[in-house]
Amino acid sequence: MRWTHAAGRGLLALVVLLTGYVTAGAHADDAPAGGRGPLTLATAGDLTAYLGPLLDDWNRTNPGERITLVELPDSADETRSQMITDLRGGSRGRFDILNIDVAWTSEFAAAGWIRPLPRDRFPLDAFLPPVVDTATWDGQLYAVPYVTNAGLLLYRKDVLAEEGLPPPRTWAELEHAARTVAPKHGLDGYAGQFLPYEGLTVNAAEAVYSAGGTILGDEGERVTVNSDAAREGIGFLARGVREGWIPREALTYKEEESKQAFLDGGLLFLRNWPYAYAAASAEGSPLAGKVGAVPLPGPDGPGASVLGGSNLAVSTHARHPDTAARLISYLTSEPVQRQVLTRGALPPVRAALYEDPKLVRDHPYLPTLRAAVLAAAPRPKSPRYDQVSLVVQAVVHDATTGRQTPERAVRRLARELAVISRG
């Protein structure tokens, strides 16, 4: 779930949340009022195996409030499906706390599956400002940001240095190097996550946003995608596949497949989350010391990333809201957020950590990531986000595979999104 597939805060304010959980929830009578006890935390697959030890630490010091970790599939789409199945089970559901993709907050909140949280009880000013918006719906806070994320452009700095080229700042510079430099070094040019799944929605939204466009406005009530910017953004991806500087194999890539292609020395450029940079730069990696990271390029300069990451939400049927508050406080505290970064390779949401000298020394991409997060935008907000995402995936896939021109794809996308927005 790194955009996702991804940051922390909570601290004292969350501990004060105890009775507020009950009074703030529209469905407060569905769960016991207050109380402490064991809970279940559901999350997507923990690719770096950092979360289990953090919860082990909690369980050692809180034996009466043990947390059971349930790891769902690594695929965001499958994770969402299993969470929704459980949430629809009402009081029979087994998930109390959910580590949800930031794009699901609006959908889960609109459906009444998660509890609203009182905004004034959280130190929101300690977080990177854009991440707070991912945890709100209809002006109300419904989750606590846990990890954030923003897409970066990873590149082979050894190859570009040999050619005397700086990392690309524009699409034209990326395209030129992908077409001319990459083949000279036996590499493919550029890849992202282009399989028709949530990752394609992210990549497509980034292309549209980078060109200055949007997809939806007014929290899903207005369709804004029928624009020259959207045609330019989707056309950039489609042209890359048609001309070959985006390999057709990239149409089968999710995060892990694209990361592995880069680690195997097959790509000059890769759009991915920071964890891929950490893996490529780690001791023992064949690319250690050969990789750089910069903000995603756009038509005329740096583009825009989509905010990834995850938020911690509490089911309306959570058995022990007091313990849920305490756990979220623990997971979003500064010491634990440091471990989220250092052990989990996931970006924290607390702004101060991005300026910590030791962390910056050990994770040199942090200033670049901070800039990317501050310039990033959330995915389209909609109470029917699942439908929105499926339509974006299908239409953009048809454009990248050449089944439909970008112009027709954007018109089709506008029509189908209008149907969804009308309910």
N, C-alpha and C positions, 0 to 999 in steps of 0.2 A: 504494500500500500504506500508506495513511495511517492506517488504523485499526490499520484497519486499521490502512485504511487506513489506522511509523512508527516510537537514542538512544545514547549512546556511553559507552564506558569501556574498558578493556583495559589500556593503558599498560604499565608495566614487567612486571606479572605475566604478561601474555600473551606477552611475549618469552621469559620463563622457561618457557613452555609446551612448548617444542620437543620434548624427549623425552617429556614427559608426554602429548602427543597419542597416541603409540604405545602406551605402557603403559596408558593409561586406556581406550582404545577397545576395545569388545567385538569389533570386526571389524578390529583393527589389522593383521592379516595380509593384508587386502584391498588395502592401499596401501603404497607404498614407505615405508621407515622414514626419517624425517627428509628432509633435502635441501631445496635451494632451486631455484627455477626459475619459469617462467611459469605463470600460473593464469588461470582464467576465473571471473568473478564474475557470477552471475545475479541479476537484480532485476526487480521490476515496473517499468513505465514511469516514468521520472523526470520528473514533471510540471513541475518547476521547473528542470530542466537543470543542477543543481548538482553531481551526482556525477561526471560526465565530467571536469571541470576538476580535481577532487580527485585522481582517478586519474591524470590527466596529470602532476600534480605528483609523485606516487609514481613513475611510470614514468621521469621525467627523472632522478630520483636513484637509481633502482634498475633500470638498464637490463637487468640479467640476470634480473630477476624481474618482467617486465612483466605487467600485469593487463589482460586483455581483458574489457570490459564487455558483457554481453548483456542488453539490455532486452527483457523479455517484455511481454505486453499489459498495459494499464492496469488491466483488470479483475482483481481478486484471484482470482476463481474460475478464470479462464483461466490466470493465472500459476501457480497451484497445480497445475493439470492438467499444464502443460508441465514444471514442475519434477519432478513425480512420474514422468512418462514418462521423463525423463532419469535420475533416480535408480534406477529399476527396470532401467535398462540396465547396471547394475553398473560394472565397470571400463571399459566402452565409453562410459560417460556423459562428457559434456564439461564439466559444471558442477563446480567444485571448492569454491567458497564460495557460499553461498546467503543472500540477504537475504530472510528468510522472515517472513511475517506472524506476530505473536506467538501467534496461536491455533493455528498449525500445529506448534509445537514438540512438543507431546505426541504428535501423530500421527506425525510424522517420526521421533521418538525411538523410539516403540514399534515402528515398522516396521524399525528398525535401519538407517535411511538416513543418519543423521548421528552424529557421534562424541560420546560423553560427554566432558565436560571436568572436570578436577579443581577443585572449588570453592575450595580454599584457595590457588590460584594467581592469583586475581582480587581486585582491590580492591573487592569488592562493597559495602563500607560507604560508598563514595563515590557510589553510585548512589541515586536515589530508591527507597526500599525496595520499593514494589509492583512495580516493573519486573522485579526479580530473579525473582519468582515466575513470570513469563511465560516464563522461560528454563529452567525445571526440569520434570522429569517423574520420578515415582516417587522423589522425594528426591534426584535427581542433576541436576547442571547439564549441559545439552546445547547451550547456545548462549550468546552474549554479547550482552546488550541493546545495541542500536545507536541507535535513536530510540524515543521513547515518544510517546504521544498520549492525549488524553482529549477526549471530546465537550464542547463548550461551547454555550451558547445565545447566538447572535448576535441583536441586536435593533436596530431603528432608534431610536437615542436622540433624534434630532431630533423624531420623531413623538411619542414618549412624553413628551418635555419639553414639547411644545406642549399635550399633554393633562394635564400636571401629574402624571404617573404615574411611579413608580419601575419599574425592571425587575422582572419577576415572580420571586418566590421559590417559589411554589407552583403546582401545576397549575390550581387554581381561578383564580388571578390571571392566568396565561397564557391560559386559556380565555376569561375575561371580556374581556380586551383583544383577543384574536384575533377574538372574535365582534362586539364593539361598536366598537372603535377602528379596526381595520384597514379595514373597509368605508368608514368616513368619509373615509379618505385614499386610497381606490382601491386598497387592498392586499388580498391574501389573508392569512390569519391566521398559520398555522404550517406548517412542513414539515420533514421530515428526509429520510432515505434509505429509501424505502418500496417500491422495486422488489424483487421476490423474488430477492435475491442476498445476498451476505454482509452488506451494509449493513443489510438488514432484520433479520438476526439480531442485529446490534449494537444497533439501535434498540429491538428487542423486549426484549433482555436489559436494556438500561438502564431501560426502563419497569418491568420486573419487579423489578429490583434497587432502583429508587427507591421502590417500594412496600413494600420490605422482604422480598422473596421471593428465591428462587434457582431454578435450573433443574436442575442436577446436583450431586451431592456425591460425596465419596470418589473423585475423579479419574475420574468417569464410571460408577462402579459402583452409584450410588444415584440414583434419580429423585426430585427434590424439588419439581417444578414444580406439582403439583396442590395449589394453595393459594389462599386468598383474595387474597393479595398478587399472585399471577400473574394472577388474574381481574381485579383492579383495574388492573394495569398494561396488559394487553392491551385491557381495556375502555376505557381512556383513549384509546388510539390509534383503536380502532374507533369510539368516539363522535365523535371529532373529524372523521373522514371522513363519518360518517352525518349529522352536523349542519352540515357544510360549513365549519367553521373550519380544517380541514385540507382543502385543495383536492384533488379527485380526481386532478388531474394529478400530485400528489406521489406517487401510487402508481407512477409511471414514473421517479422520480428516483433517480439514484445521486449520488455526491459532486459531480461536476462539474455535472450538470444542476441540482441544488438550489442550488449556489453561484451559477450563472449566473442562476437565477430571482431570487435575492436581489440580485445585482449589478444586474440590470435594473430594480430598484425594484418587484418584484412581491410581496414578502413583508414582513410586520412582524417575524416571528420565524423563525429558522432554527437547527436543530440541525446542526452540522457540526464538523469538526476545525479547529484554529487556523489552518491555511493559508488557509482561506476568510476568516477575519477579516483576515489579512495582505493578501489580495487586495483585499478591500473597502476597506481603510484606506490602500492604497498611493496614492502620488501619481498623479494621472490617473484614479483611480477616480471614477465619478459619486457614490459614497457616501463619499468621503474626508471624515473628520471627522464623519460622521453615524451611525457604528456603534459599538455597545458590545458587550461580552461578559461573561457571568456564568456561574456553574455552572448545570448543568441543574436545573430545579425538580423537586420531588417532591410527593406529596400534602400534606405538612404543613410543608415547608421544602425546603432544597436536596436534590436527589436524588443519584443515583449515576451516574457515567459508567462505560462499559466501557473498559478499557485498550486502546488501539490501539498502533500502532508496529510495529517490526520488530526481529528478532534476527539476528545473524550466526551461521550454522552452517556446519560443515565436513563435506562429504560423507565417508562412510567410505572412498570410493575417491579422495580427493583426492591429486593427484600429488605435491605438495610441501607437506606439513604445516608445515614450518618457515616457509616463505614465507606460508602462510595465517595463521600466528600473528602474523608481523610485520605483515601487512596489517591484520589486525583491530586490532592494537595502534595502528597509525597512524590508522585510521578512528575509533577510540574515544578517541584522545588529546584533551586539552582544547582545543588550538588548532584541530584539525579539527572538533571538536564545536561550537565557536563558529561555524564556517563552515556547518555543517549547519543551524544556526538562522538565521544572517544571510543566507546565500545560498540555502538550500533551504527556508526557512520551516518547518522541521521541528523539533519539540521535542527538545532533548537529554535525556540521562538523568542527567547529572552534576548532583547537587543544587546545587553551588556556583554554577553558571551562572544559576540562577533568582534569585540574590541579588546578581548583579553589577550595580552601579548603571548602567553604560552600557547594558548589554543591557536592563535594565528600562526605562530611558528610551526606548530605541529600539523596544522591544517591550512596551508597557504591559500587555498581557494576561498576561505571565509569572506574576505573583503569583496571578492567578485560575487559570491553568493548573496551577501547582504545587499549589494546593489541590485542584483537580479530580483530578489524578493521585494525590495522597495518599489521596483518598477513593474512588478507583476500584477496580474489581474486574475480574479477567480473565474472558474468555468461558469457558463451560463447558469443563473439561478432559476429554478423552476420546481414547483411541486410535483411535476412529472418529468424530473430530470432523466430518469431511466429511458423514457421514450425519446427525449431530446437527444441523448447521447447515441442511441441506436440509429436514429435517423442521420445524424452527422456521420457516424461510421459508415453507414451504407452508401450515402451519397458521395462522400469523399473517396471511398474505396473505388466506386465506379469511375470517378475522375482520374485517380492515379493509375488504374488499370487500362485506361483508354476507352472504356465503354461509353463515356459521356464527356463532352467538352466541359471545361471549367465554367463557361458561361451558362450552359444548360444545367449543370450541376447546382450552381448557386440559385437559379430560378426554382429548380425542383426543391431545393432545401428550404427556400422561403415558403413555398406552398405547403410542404409537409409540416414545417414548424408552426405555420398559422393554424393548421388543423389541430395540432396538439395544444396550442395556447388557448384555443376556444373550448378545450375540454371534450 
